[in-house]
Amino acid sequence: MRNTAVRRVLVTLAVLGVLCCGAGTAAVTWLWSAKSVSTVGNVAFGNRLAIPPLAASTVDAEGRRVFDLRAGAGSHDFGRGAAPTWGFNGSYLGPTLRATRGEKVLVNVSNALAEETSVHWHGMHLPAAMDGGPHQSIAPGGTWSPTWTVNQPAATLWYHPHPHGTTAEHVYRGLAGMFIVDDPATSVGALPHEYGVDDIPVIVQDKRLDGDGRLDESNPAFSGAGILGGTIAVNGTVDPFLDVTTERVRLRLLNGSNVRSYDFGFADDRRFALVGTDGGLLSAPHGTNRIMLSPGERAEIVVTVRAGERAILRSTPPKLGLGGIADRFNGGADSFDILELRAAPTLAARPQVPARLVDVPRLDPATAAQRRTFTLSGHSINGRKMEHERVDAAVLKDSVEVWKVTSNDGEPHSFHVHDVQFQVSTMDGKAPPPQLAGWKDTIYLTPGVRFEIIARFADYADPATPYMFHCHTLYHEDRGMMGQFVVVEKGQQPAVRHSGHN
């Protein structure tokens, strides 16, 4: 709370200072408008959207699907010349990993950087020792080879570094990629599914560039959330267009930004079908014209286009709920033209989106073995900052828990839990809206709203290796807004110090 209050005082003093210096209303107007960004109507859409390649893989003697990732430095052009960047198997971002439920995978991650990094499989259900949190760092020149069996519904996941204290800069420089899980039992064949043709990864990130076109990593003066940029890159492409050859196209939206939230829709306000969220498909498509995603969240949407038309994916000001000046200084007044869909003169037919998709069994709060409360405020959770040697919760394997999560400091916070996909039970005691009715691993915490989430912590117990829960505003995470939990068998105790949040 103290840091937030100090920033608000500084903003107020800055405005008063301008007034006292005689600059008057015009200067105050400049200070206010300078924190609003809009590219609407000003994007040329002159660059073909890059589609991350599917990662090559082999099957080893043990039947494991083997992927190789190499984190290294390179350069990338964000529209103003080459800028130093990082990437997996290339200069920026990484390939899309794809595996099927039931497959055992092995990922050899080598580090060709000059500093430690790590790789977290965001949204993946897997043993804690394979999760890629801050405990599983990879030294320069080293290799980490996690292996696990994919066991969850079809979903759009992603991977990114998770070194404590430097996650924000590693992701911002380009270390990220998608991981698509296939599962015939929880897929729908009528949905577009040909990767790169009618099933398109859309990794959206904002960048702030200096005068030489290089990434500006300095933090803004009046925001406590980190870097907000005015240049949008989609799969690393600035001013992108996508040639669409089918009458329906599935966009796998990933907010890969450090701080910025987006409220995605189309310039003509057309409706689309929201068919999936973080952890898989919904039980039924949700027809809408907007979907807000905070950092780390994903959404699968199916858009219908007409032959020969152009449709612009746009982000309008997201409803952050922080309050006037805080909203503005954290991107709540910003609008962006994101991606132009260019429909071919003749389009291949695609089926209508089915009225029913997959079963999403609801977890019953009455079965909860434990209820916990988490309040995010002042770079801490329940008043505590992250400590490597402290475990904050011990969860019984195969049990259901309800977590009450609230943000109360007027900063933009999204809440991510490792290992599990959860459901939003209630928001201030009411049922969640349709876009939060499916499986989630990350949610935006509207300030002052009490979210109750419910999850089953199944399959994997390890009293010595923790999973994380944290704010996915990466600047906040790096400064301590993170905690740890272990999953234990009945009768086990954490093998590291356990103070407990609750």
C-alpha positions in Angstrom: 0.0 0.0 0.0 2.8 2.4 0.9 4.4 2.3 -2.6 1.1 2.9 -4.3 0.3 5.9 -2.0 3.8 7.4 -2.7 3.2 7.2 -6.4 -0.1 8.9 -6.2 1.4 11.6 -4.1 4.1 12.1 -6.7 1.6 12.3 -9.5 -0.4 14.9 -7.6 2.7 16.9 -6.8 3.8 16.8 -10.4 0.4 18.2 -11.5 0.5 20.9 -8.7 4.1 21.7 -9.7 3.1 22.4 -13.2 0.3 24.6 -12.1 2.6 26.5 -9.7 5.1 27.1 -12.5 2.5 29.0 -14.4 2.1 26.4 -17.2 -1.6 26.2 -16.3 -4.3 24.1 -17.8 -2.5 23.4 -21.1 0.4 21.7 -19.3 -1.9 19.7 -17.1 -3.7 18.6 -20.2 -0.4 17.5 -21.7 0.5 15.5 -18.6 -2.9 13.8 -18.7 -3.0 13.1 -22.5 0.7 12.0 -22.6 -0.3 8.9 -20.7 -2.9 7.9 -23.3 -1.8 5.9 -26.4 -3.9 5.2 -29.5 -2.8 3.6 -32.8 -6.4 3.3 -34.1 -6.5 4.3 -37.8 -2.7 4.8 -37.9 -1.4 1.3 -38.6 -0.4 0.5 -42.1 -0.6 -3.3 -41.8 2.3 -3.7 -44.1 3.9 -6.9 -42.8 2.8 -10.4 -43.1 2.2 -12.0 -39.8 4.9 -14.4 -38.8 3.6 -17.8 -37.7 5.9 -19.5 -35.1 7.0 -22.9 -36.6 5.9 -26.1 -34.9 8.9 -27.3 -33.0 10.7 -30.3 -34.4 10.6 -33.4 -32.3 11.7 -37.0 -32.2 10.6 -40.1 -30.3 13.4 -41.7 -28.2 14.0 -45.3 -27.3 11.8 -44.9 -24.2 8.9 -43.6 -26.3 9.2 -40.0 -25.2 8.5 -37.1 -27.6 11.8 -35.1 -27.4 12.0 -31.4 -28.0 15.1 -29.2 -28.0 15.0 -25.5 -27.0 18.0 -23.2 -26.9 17.8 -19.8 -25.2 20.1 -17.4 -26.8 20.7 -13.8 -27.9 20.0 -12.3 -31.3 18.4 -9.2 -32.9 14.9 -8.4 -34.1 13.4 -5.5 -36.0 10.4 -3.9 -34.3 10.0 -1.5 -37.2 12.9 0.9 -36.5 16.0 -1.3 -37.3 17.6 -4.2 -35.5 17.3 -4.4 -31.7 19.1 -6.8 -29.4 16.7 -9.5 -28.3 16.5 -13.0 -26.9 14.7 -16.1 -28.2 14.4 -19.8 -28.2 15.9 -21.5 -31.3 16.1 -18.1 -32.9 16.4 -14.4 -32.3 12.9 -13.7 -30.8 10.2 -15.8 -29.2 10.3 -19.5 -29.8 8.6 -22.4 -31.8 5.2 -23.8 -30.8 5.5 -27.1 -28.9 2.7 -29.5 -29.6 2.0 -32.8 -27.8 -1.0 -35.1 -27.3 -2.5 -36.1 -24.0 -1.0 -39.4 -22.9 2.4 -38.7 -24.5 5.5 -38.5 -22.4 7.6 -35.6 -23.4 11.2 -34.6 -22.7 12.4 -31.0 -23.4 16.1 -30.4 -23.5 16.5 -26.7 -22.6 20.0 -25.3 -23.1 21.1 -21.9 -22.0 23.4 -20.0 -24.4 22.8 -16.7 -22.5 25.4 -15.0 -20.3 23.1 -15.3 -17.2 20.8 -17.8 -15.6 17.4 -18.3 -16.9 14.6 -20.9 -16.6 11.5 -22.2 -18.4 8.1 -22.5 -16.8 5.4 -24.4 -18.6 2.5 -22.0 -17.9 -0.8 -23.8 -17.5 0.7 -27.3 -17.6 -0.2 -30.0 -15.0 3.0 -31.7 -14.1 5.3 -32.6 -11.2 6.8 -29.7 -9.3 10.3 -30.7 -10.1 9.5 -30.3 -13.8 7.5 -27.0 -13.5 10.3 -24.6 -14.2 9.8 -22.2 -11.4 12.6 -20.1 -9.8 14.0 -23.2 -8.1 14.9 -24.8 -11.4 17.4 -22.3 -12.9 19.6 -23.1 -15.8 23.2 -21.8 -15.6 24.9 -20.3 -18.6 26.1 -23.1 -20.7 23.9 -25.6 -18.8 21.0 -27.8 -19.9 17.8 -28.7 -18.0 15.8 -31.7 -19.3 12.4 -32.0 -17.6 10.2 -34.9 -18.6 6.5 -35.6 -17.8 3.4 -37.2 -19.2 0.9 -34.8 -20.7 -2.4 -35.3 -18.8 -4.9 -32.6 -19.3 -7.6 -31.4 -21.8 -6.8 -29.9 -25.1 -5.7 -26.3 -24.5 -3.5 -23.3 -25.5 -0.6 -23.1 -23.0 2.7 -21.3 -23.2 6.2 -21.3 -21.9 8.4 -18.5 -20.6 11.3 -17.9 -18.1 10.7 -17.7 -14.3 13.9 -16.6 -12.6 13.0 -14.7 -9.4 13.8 -11.0 -9.8 14.4 -11.0 -13.5 11.3 -12.7 -15.1 10.1 -9.4 -16.5 13.2 -8.6 -18.4 13.7 -12.1 -19.7 10.1 -12.2 -21.1 10.3 -8.7 -22.4 13.5 -9.4 -24.3 11.6 -12.3 -26.1 11.8 -15.6 -24.3 8.3 -17.0 -24.8 6.4 -19.4 -27.0 3.2 -21.5 -27.2 2.6 -25.0 -26.1 -0.5 -26.6 -27.6 -2.0 -29.7 -26.0 -4.1 -32.0 -28.2 -6.7 -34.4 -26.8 -9.3 -36.1 -29.0 -11.6 -36.5 -26.0 -11.7 -32.7 -25.3 -11.3 -31.4 -28.8 -14.0 -30.5 -31.3 -13.3 -31.5 -34.9 -15.7 -28.9 -36.3 -13.6 -26.1 -35.0 -10.8 -24.8 -37.3 -7.7 -26.9 -36.5 -5.1 -26.7 -39.3 -2.2 -24.9 -37.7 -1.0 -21.8 -39.6 -4.0 -22.0 -42.0 -7.2 -21.6 -40.1 -5.8 -22.1 -36.6 -3.5 -19.2 -35.8 -1.3 -18.4 -32.8 -1.6 -14.7 -31.9 1.0 -13.7 -29.3 0.4 -10.1 -28.4 3.1 -8.0 -26.7 3.7 -4.3 -26.3 7.2 -2.7 -26.6 8.6 0.7 -25.8 11.4 1.7 -28.2 14.1 4.3 -27.8 15.3 6.6 -30.6 17.5 3.9 -32.1 14.7 1.3 -32.2 16.0 -0.7 -29.3 14.0 -2.0 -26.4 13.6 0.6 -23.7 13.6 -1.3 -20.4 13.3 1.6 -18.0 10.2 1.8 -15.8 7.8 4.8 -16.3 7.8 7.5 -13.6 4.2 7.3 -12.6 3.4 3.6 -12.9 4.2 0.9 -10.3 3.5 -1.9 -12.7 6.5 -1.8 -15.1 6.9 -1.2 -18.8 4.1 -0.1 -21.0 4.9 0.3 -24.6 3.2 2.0 -27.6 4.4 -0.5 -30.2 2.5 -3.7 -30.6 4.1 -6.8 -31.9 2.1 -9.9 -32.8 4.3 -13.1 -33.0 7.1 -10.5 -33.1 5.6 -8.8 -36.2 4.8 -5.0 -36.1 1.9 -3.7 -38.3 0.9 -7.3 -39.1 -1.7 -8.7 -41.5 -3.0 -12.2 -41.9 -4.1 -13.7 -45.2 -7.3 -15.6 -44.4 -8.3 -18.4 -46.9 -11.2 -20.0 -44.9 -14.6 -18.6 -44.0 -13.9 -19.2 -40.3 -10.6 -18.8 -38.5 -9.5 -19.7 -35.0 -7.3 -17.2 -33.3 -5.4 -18.5 -30.2 -4.9 -15.2 -28.4 -2.1 -15.0 -25.8 -1.4 -11.9 -23.8 2.4 -12.2 -23.6 2.9 -8.7 -22.3 4.5 -7.9 -19.0 1.9 -5.4 -17.7 -0.6 -4.4 -20.3 -4.1 -5.8 -20.4 -6.1 -5.8 -23.7 -9.8 -5.7 -24.5 -9.9 -7.5 -27.8 -12.6 -7.0 -30.4 -13.0 -6.0 -34.0 -13.1 -2.5 -35.5 -16.6 -3.1 -36.9 -17.8 -4.5 -33.6 -18.6 -7.9 -35.2 -19.4 -10.8 -32.8 -17.2 -13.8 -32.6 -17.4 -17.1 -30.7 -15.3 -17.5 -27.6 -14.7 -21.2 -27.6 -11.8 -21.7 -25.1 -9.9 -20.1 -22.2 -6.6 -20.9 -20.4 -7.3 -24.5 -19.7 -9.3 -25.7 -22.6 -12.6 -25.4 -24.5 -15.8 -24.1 -22.9 -18.9 -26.2 -22.6 -20.6 -24.0 -25.1 -19.4 -21.1 -27.3 -20.0 -17.7 -25.9 -21.0 -15.2 -28.5 -19.5 -11.8 -27.8 -17.7 -8.8 -29.3 -15.1 -8.3 -26.6 -12.7 -10.4 -24.5 -10.3 -8.8 -22.0 -7.0 -10.6 -21.3 -4.5 -9.6 -18.6 -0.9 -10.8 -18.8 -0.6 -14.5 -19.1 -4.2 -15.2 -20.0 -5.3 -17.0 -23.2 -8.5 -17.1 -25.2 -9.5 -19.1 -28.3 -11.9 -17.3 -30.6 -13.5 -18.3 -33.9 -14.2 -15.4 -36.3 -16.3 -15.5 -39.4 -15.1 -13.5 -42.4 -16.6 -12.6 -45.8 -14.8 -13.1 -49.1 -12.6 -10.1 -50.0 -13.1 -8.1 -46.8 -10.6 -6.8 -44.3 -11.3 -7.0 -40.6 -9.2 -5.3 -37.9 -8.6 -6.9 -34.6 -8.5 -4.0 -32.1 -7.9 -3.5 -28.4 -10.1 -0.8 -26.8 -9.5 0.6 -23.4 -9.6 -2.2 -20.9 -11.8 -1.9 -17.8 -9.0 -2.1 -15.1 -11.2 -0.7 -12.3 -8.3 1.1 -10.7 -9.8 4.6 -10.6 -9.3 7.5 -13.0 -5.7 8.5 -12.8 -4.4 5.0 -11.9 -6.3 3.5 -14.9 -4.7 6.0 -17.2 -1.2 5.5 -16.0 -1.5 1.7 -16.3 -2.9 1.5 -19.9 -6.6 1.8 -19.1 -7.1 4.6 -21.7 -5.1 3.0 -24.5 -6.4 1.7 -27.8 -4.5 -0.3 -30.5 -5.1 -1.7 -33.9 -3.6 -5.2 -33.5 -3.9 -7.3 -36.6 -5.7 -7.0 -40.0 -7.4 -10.1 -41.3 -7.4 -10.1 -45.1 -10.0 -12.5 -46.6 -9.2 -14.0 -49.9 -11.6 -13.5 -52.9 -12.7 -17.1 -52.5 -12.9 -18.8 -49.1 -12.8 -22.5 -48.3 -15.9 -23.6 -46.4 -15.6 -24.4 -42.7 -18.4 -25.8 -40.4 -20.5 -23.6 -38.1 -19.3 -23.5 -34.5 -21.3 -26.3 -32.7 -23.8 -25.2 -30.1 -22.1 -27.6 -27.6 -18.4 -28.1 -27.3 -17.1 -30.3 -24.4 -18.1 -31.3 -20.9 -16.7 -29.0 -18.2 -17.5 -30.8 -14.9 -18.0 -28.3 -12.1 -16.0 -28.7 -8.9 -18.3 -28.5 -5.8 -17.2 -26.0 -3.1 -18.9 -28.2 -0.6 -16.2 -30.8 -1.1 -13.3 -28.4 -0.3 -10.9 -29.8 2.2 -9.4 -26.4 2.8 -10.3 -22.7 2.3 -7.6 -20.1 2.1 -7.5 -16.3 1.7 -5.0 -14.3 -0.3 -4.8 -10.5 -0.5 -2.5 -8.9 -3.0 -1.2 -5.5 -2.0 2.1 -3.6 -2.0 4.2 -6.2 -3.8 3.2 -8.8 -1.3 0.6 -11.4 -0.7 -1.0 -11.4 2.8 1.7 -9.0 3.8 4.6 -11.3 2.9 7.0 -11.2 0.0 8.4 -14.2 -1.6 11.1 -16.2 0.2 12.8 -19.2 -1.4 13.0 -21.1 1.9 9.4 -20.4 3.0 6.4 -22.5 2.0 3.2 -20.7 2.5 0.7 -23.6 2.1 0.8 -27.4 2.2 -2.0 -28.9 0.1 -3.2 -32.5 0.5 -2.8 -34.4 -2.8 -6.1 -35.2 -4.6 -8.0 -32.7 -2.4 -10.2 -29.8 -3.5 -9.5 -26.3 -2.1 -11.3 -23.0 -2.4 -9.1 -19.9 -2.5 -10.5 -16.4 -1.8 -8.4 -13.9 -3.7 -8.6 -10.1 -3.6 -6.6 -7.1 -4.8 -6.9 -4.0 -2.7 -4.1 -1.6 -3.5 -5.3 0.1 -6.7 -2.6 -1.6 -8.9 -3.2 -4.0 -11.8 -2.8 -7.5 -10.6 -3.5 -10.8 -12.4 -3.3 -14.0 -10.3 -1.7 -17.2 -11.6 -1.5 -20.6 -9.9 1.0 -23.2 -11.1 0.2 -26.9 -11.8 -3.6 -26.7 -11.7 -6.4 -25.3 -13.8 -9.1 -23.8 -11.5 -12.7 -22.6 -11.9 -14.0 -19.3 -10.7 -16.8 -20.2 -8.3 -18.0 -16.7 -7.5 -17.2 -13.0 -7.8 -18.4 -11.1 -4.7 -20.7 -14.0 -4.1 -22.2 -14.0 -7.6 -21.8 -16.5 -10.5 -18.9 -15.5 -12.9 -19.6 -14.2 -16.4 -19.4 -16.7 -19.4 -15.8 -15.8 -20.2 -14.8 -17.0 -16.7 -16.9 -20.2 -16.7 -14.3 -22.5 -18.1 -10.9 -23.7 -16.9 -8.5 -21.0 -15.9 -5.0 -20.6 -14.5 -4.7 -16.8 -14.6 -7.4 -14.2 -13.8 -7.4 -10.4 -13.7 -8.2 -9.2 -10.1 -10.6 -6.3 -10.4 -9.7 -4.2 -7.3 -12.0 -4.8 -4.4 -13.7 -7.8 -5.9 -13.5 -11.0 -4.0 -12.8 -13.9 -6.3 -13.4 -17.5 -5.1 -11.5 -20.0 -7.2 -11.7 -23.8 -6.8 -9.1 -26.4 -7.9 -8.3 -30.1 -7.4 -4.6 -30.7 -6.6 -4.3 -34.1 -8.2 -1.6 -36.7 -9.1 1.7 -35.2 -7.9 3.0 -34.9 -4.4 6.5 -33.6 -3.5 7.0 -32.2 0.0 10.5 -30.8 -1.0 9.7 -28.9 -4.2 7.1 -26.1 -4.3 4.8 -24.7 -6.9 4.2 -21.0 -7.1 1.2 -18.7 -6.9 1.8 -15.0 -7.9 0.8 -11.9 -9.6 1.4 -12.2 -13.4 2.2 -8.5 -13.7 5.8 -9.4 -14.0 7.3 -6.3 -12.3 5.2 -7.1 -9.2 6.2 -10.8 -9.3 9.9 -9.9 -9.5 9.5 -7.6 -6.4 8.0 -10.3 -4.2 4.3 -10.7 -5.0 4.6 -14.4 -5.1 4.2 -17.3 -2.7 4.9 -21.1 -2.6 2.8 -24.2 -1.9 3.7 -27.9 -1.8 1.4 -30.8 -2.5 1.8 -33.6 0.1 0.5 -37.1 0.8 -1.5 -37.6 3.9 0.8 -37.6 6.9 3.6 -35.8 5.0 5.0 -32.5 6.1 6.8 -29.9 3.9 10.5 -30.6 3.7 11.2 -26.8 3.8 10.1 -24.2 6.3 6.3 -23.8 6.4 4.9 -20.7 7.9 1.5 -20.8 6.2 -0.5 -17.9 4.8 -3.7 -19.1 6.5 
